[in-house]
């Protein structure tokens, strides 16, 4: 089974993303475990963090950081409707 694609993303604090998936689910993804790793260190800048966009089913930032829809879906928690 393929995980649903991201259709919308909203940057929140602390560094987390609220995601809307193609199946209608809304989930929260915690980015903080990645902030000390390689290119993800740039995401510590809150203004840059908020520049995130949904792109072709995943999320991405202008300088190449991204998370796949599988990672986002499997490592996020469902939000109450």
C-alpha positions in Angstrom: 0.0 0.0 0.0 1.3 3.4 -0.9 1.1 6.2 1.6 -1.0 9.3 0.6 0.7 12.3 -0.9 0.9 15.7 0.9 -1.4 18.3 -0.6 -0.9 21.1 1.9 1.6 22.0 4.6 1.7 24.6 7.4 4.8 25.4 9.4 4.2 25.5 13.2 6.2 26.0 16.4 8.1 24.2 17.9 9.5 23.0 14.6 6.7 20.9 13.3 4.6 20.7 10.2 0.8 20.3 10.0 0.2 18.2 6.9 -2.9 17.6 4.9 -2.8 14.4 2.9 -4.6 13.5 -0.3 -6.9 11.1 1.7 -8.1 14.1 3.8 -6.1 13.2 6.9 -4.4 16.0 8.9 -1.2 15.0 10.7 1.6 16.6 12.7 5.2 15.9 11.8 8.0 16.8 14.3 11.0 18.1 12.5 13.2 18.7 15.6 15.0 15.3 15.4 16.5 16.3 12.1 17.7 19.8 13.0 21.2 18.7 13.9 21.8 16.8 10.7 23.5 18.1 7.6 21.4 20.3 5.3 18.5 20.3 7.8 20.5 22.6 10.2 19.3 25.5 8.1 15.7 24.7 9.2 16.6 26.1 12.7 16.1 29.6 11.2 12.3 30.1 11.8 11.8 32.4 8.8 13.4 29.9 6.5 11.5 27.0 8.2 8.3 28.8 7.3 9.2 28.9 3.6 8.2 25.2 3.3 5.9 24.2 0.5 4.0 21.1 -0.6 5.6 19.9 -3.9 4.6 16.9 -5.9 3.3 15.0 -2.9 6.2 15.8 -0.5 7.4 18.9 1.3 10.5 21.0 0.3 12.3 24.2 1.2 14.0 26.5 -1.4 17.6 25.3 -0.7 16.9 21.6 -1.3 15.8 20.2 2.0 12.8 17.8 1.7 10.9 15.0 3.3 9.2 12.2 1.3 5.5 11.5 1.7 6.3 8.1 3.2 8.5 9.6 5.9 6.0 12.3 6.6 3.0 9.9 6.9 4.8 7.1 8.8 6.5 9.4 11.3 3.6 11.8 12.0 0.7 11.7 14.4 -2.9 12.0 13.5 -4.7 15.2 14.5 -8.2 15.1 15.9 -10.8 16.0 13.3 
